[in-house]
Amino acid sequence: MNTLLFVCGLLGTVMVGYGIWSFTKLSDTEASELDDLLPFFLSFPPDDEGVLQADLVDVSSVWKGDVINFRTIAKIWREQAGEEIQDMTVAKPSFTHEEITRFYNDIVEPQRLINGARKCVITKILKMLDTEGMCSSVVRGSNKIKDPDTDYGDSTFMQLATVPLYMHSLAVAYKFISITSEEILLPTVLIAALGHDLGKIPRHHSQYYSTGDHPQISLIVLASIPEYTSLANRNELDRIIRGHHQMSPSNPLAVALKQCDQEVRSDELGAIISRSMELTDIDEIELDETEEEKADHDAQAEETQEEVVSNPAPPIPSEPAQAPPPNDQTNQNEATDHPLGSEPKVKYKPKTVSLGPWYDADNILALIKRQVNQVDRTASGVQWLAVSMPNGMVYVRPEGLWNAIQETCAGRDATILAAAGDEAAKRDFIFTVVWNLGKTKDATAIEMMAKSYYTIKTAVISDNDKVSTWSLIPFRASAFGVLPSEFESTKPAILKKLVKEIKLKEAGK
């Protein structure tokens, strides 16, 4: 009997020891499990009380091996539902700017889901914007790193430079909140929207300008916040912010942030255009009043036979719109290798968009006609935007058409101005115009293109038989009201050497 009791006691001791070891092992692996499982469980909608719910059949799809630890799941649910994992009391901050104070009081403070580390991160970002966010909301890149904002034309860039960074960031946050239907995503949305442009703050941009563009610098700034690096969904936040200027972000929230950022830019430019028009109207009214005063003086002079000299205000001269310099879009906004990681490259397929009142097909064709067979001698060599061929075709580089679109718009449409800083939006407009010109004017040879494209792949052959691959837009010379022989007579000798022949490149070559 004593032997039996000894054996039972030994077994009990072993089982207790194993339980303690298992619990310790669980604590060590919980953090990594949270990072892996969080995006999955965020995909399930919360109930009316904000608690996430999921069927076991759905949960089973992420099981690793034969079991899943429900304690780990419960921790995720508690964290996302608003229950504090640890007591991280955040004192109510004070801000200098009234707009930031209002944002905090109306959006951040009342939300029970914004707590703990997330509330600390949001508060610290708002403090950064409050103290250093009066800077411009656009930046120029360095010689080594091209920033997305560099693609704005000089005039548009100067207009957007008048918008403070903190105002732009708040506007994007408000916009992002308005399209977010799931309350559980609010902390993620606020961190991404408020922090997506922190890399534009001069102190950080000048320090890290050689490291990457402003989305990458924003991630470096956020990584300096301890609470940000401790977030379970930190990797997802990185992907959202990194992808907000990519043509085809793979993360759905990055797609939404990109959309909100673009719409806010359009709103900002629209407001600037409206103010400019209002000032013009005021100037015209003042001129009218001056003319009326002149008429009154003339009437008095006739009555009293006294000569009255009046000096009306001189008319305000109008400045002709100038086309921005051509931009090389070959490798624009592509994801590059970086210590912070990069998104996979996704081939972008442009879509048809609405063309506003600015659209004038005849004017666009006239502007392209001016570019045909013209060369520009630059430090990097001779550049051309459109070239004619004896067979009656005119091949135009996409940036040549984009220049014509911008000049036709003449700063009257905010969506066109904003598209200059977004490669995807720019391609959408070029795509739409190319197919519209083909269908309504028979100007572009759309029968040579696939439905999702606005260019054809060509082999450009020089006079020394050197072959290079170009993506060009095929126009018909007849669309410009010029015979092929007339175009050929204007072609300079240097261009004839550079482009002796253009052939349609076979698929796969």
Buried (B, 14 or more C-beta within 10 A) or exposed (E): EEEEEEEEEEEEEEEEEEEEEEEEEEEEEBEEBBBEBBBBBBEBEBEEEBBBEBEEEEBEEEEEEEEBBEEBBEBBBBBBBBEEEEEEEBEEBEBEBEBBBEBBEEBBBEBEBBBBBBBBBBBBBBBBBBEBBBBBBBBBBBEEBBBBBBBBBEBBBEBBBEBBBBBBBBBBBBBBBEEBEBBBBBBBBBBBBBBBBBBBBEEBBEEBBEBBBBBBBBBBBBEEBEBBEEBBBBBBBBBBBBBBBBBBBBBEBBBBBBBBBBBBBBBBBBEBBEEEEEEEEEEEEEBEEBEEEBEEEEEEBEEEEEEEEEEEEEEEEEEEBEBBEBBEBEEBBEBEEBEBEBBEEEEBBBEEBEBEEBBEBEBBBBBBBEBBBBBEEEEEEEBBBBBBBEEBBBBBBBBBBBBBBBBBBBBBBBBBBBBBBBBBBBBBBBBBBBBBBBEEBEBBBBEBBEEEBBBBBBBBBBEEEEEEEBBBBBBBBEBBEBEBEEBBEEBEEEBBEBBBBBEEBEEEE
